[in-house]
Amino acid sequence: MIRRLLISFAVFALSATPTALTAQTDEWFVGSHPDYHAAMVRDIDGIFVAIYVAKEPSIYASPLLMETVAASCDTERPIELHSTSAIMADGATASERLDEVRRVVENFFDRSVEGCEVADDLESRFFDRFDDAYLATDGLLVEAGIFPLGQDDEVSSEETDTQTMDATE
């Protein structure tokens, strides 16, 4: 059920980019939607990732969110693992933000295939053109005024960290 919702999200998020939808084989889909400033989506061999910024505020500390679904390797309990997490992409440049996003997605990928039998080329197929897709997504987010995060965001983040440290001492 959740997977269908996520795939629906992918189709709706990318409906603004019909050329991306026509090339559905092993590609990252990048686009925007009335509910999302930008999204990049990948679904390959049971591993689903959507990285996006919704126009509605979220409960997470960063506007950049990652939705993931990974199938369980345990055939006796084939439960899909679904997760939503924030990516703290606070770099000043697109390449700095790319490094952070790629690190987070690589960690997810490694965890999702750990102990699983997967095709030898799955990782290379999964990350094929990842950098290009993220940079296109980042461009949409810069255009929407989301990135780079403003000074006010960085100050309030530092204040929160300081308050937390004071409370624990």
N, C-alpha and C positions, 0 to 999 in steps of 0.2 A: 504494500500500500504506500509506504513512504517513498519507495523507489519510483513509483508511478508519479507521485507528487513532485519529486525532484526532477524527473524527466520532463514533466509538464512545465516546471519552472524553466528548464533549459530551452524548451521550444518557445515559450512565451518571451523569455528574456532575449531570445535571438530572432524573434519575428521581425525586428527592425532591420535585420541583415539577411535578406533572402538568398544572397549569393553564398553565404556561409552554410545555409541549410541545404543547398544543393550538393555540397561536397561533404557528405557525411562520413566518409571512410577515413578513420584514423586521423581526425583533425581536432584541434581545439576550436571551439566556437566562441566568437567574441562579438558582443553587441550591447545595446542598451534597450530599455523597455520603459514604459511609463512609470513602473514601480521601482526600477533600478537605474542608477546612474550608469553602471557598466557591469558586465559579467563576462567571465570566461568559464567554459564548461567542457568537461572531458568525461566520456563514458566508454571504457574499454575493458573487455574481459572481466566484468563484474566489479570494476573499480570506478567509482563515480566521484568527481570533484567539481564543485562550482565555487568560484571565487567571485565575490560581488560586493557592491555597496548599494544598499537599499536606500530609497529616498526617505523612508520613515526611520526615525531614530531607533536604535536597538538598545538592548540592555548591556551590550558589550562595550569594553573600553575603547575599541577601535572601530571606525566605520567599515573597515575591510573585513569581511566575514568569509569563512570557508565552510561549505557544507560538504560532507563526505559520506559515502556509503561504500562498504567493502563486504564482500561475501565471506562467510566463515569457511575455513578450510575443513572443518569437521563435518563430514558428510552425515554423521549421525544426528548432529544438531545444526542444520544449515540455516543459521540465523545471520541476517545481515546486520552489520554494525553501522549505525548512523550517528553522526556527530556534527555539531556546529561549534566553531571556534573562531575567535578573533585573531587576526594577524596584525601584529604591531609594526606596520610598515611606515615608520616615521622618518625614513631617510629623506635628505634634502633633494636628491636626484632620483630620476627613474631607475638608473642602474643600481643605486643603493637599495631602493624599494624592491627591485627585482631580486637581488641577492637574498633579502629576508623572506620574500614570498616563496622563492624556490627552495630555500632551506626548510621551511615549514611543510611544503608539499612533498619534498623528498623524505622527510621524517614520517609523514603519513603513509607514503608509498611503502617505505621499508617496513613499517609496523603492519600494514595490511597484507603483505605477502610473506611475512615471517612464518616459517614452518609450512608454507603452502608449496604445492607443485605448480609452477607457472612456466609458461613458455620462456625459452632463453632470451628472446628478444622483447619481452614485455616491457621492461624498463626503458629500453631505447625507443620503443613505439610510444609508450606513455608520455615521455618527455620530449618527443619529436616536436620541434617548433614551439616549445613551451615559452622560451624567452621572447619570441616574436609575439605570441598571444598575450603575454603579460604586458609587454611594452605598448601594444595597441590598447589594452584595457587601461593601463596607466594614463595613456594619452586622453582617453575619454574622461578619466577622473580628474585630470588636470584641467581639461576643458570645462568640467562641471564645477570647478573650484574646490574639489575635495582634497587634492594633493597639490603641492606639498602641504602637510599639516601646518597650520599657522602657529605663530608664537604663543598665542593664547592657549592653544591646545597643549603645547609643550610645557608651559608654565603650570597649568593646572595639573598636568600629569606629575610634574616634579613635586608640587605641593602635596598631592595625594601620597606620593611615596614618602615624603618627609613626615607627614602626619602618621602614617602607618608605622614608621620607624620609632617615632616618639611614643606611640601607644604601647609598643612592645618592650621598651626599655624600663 
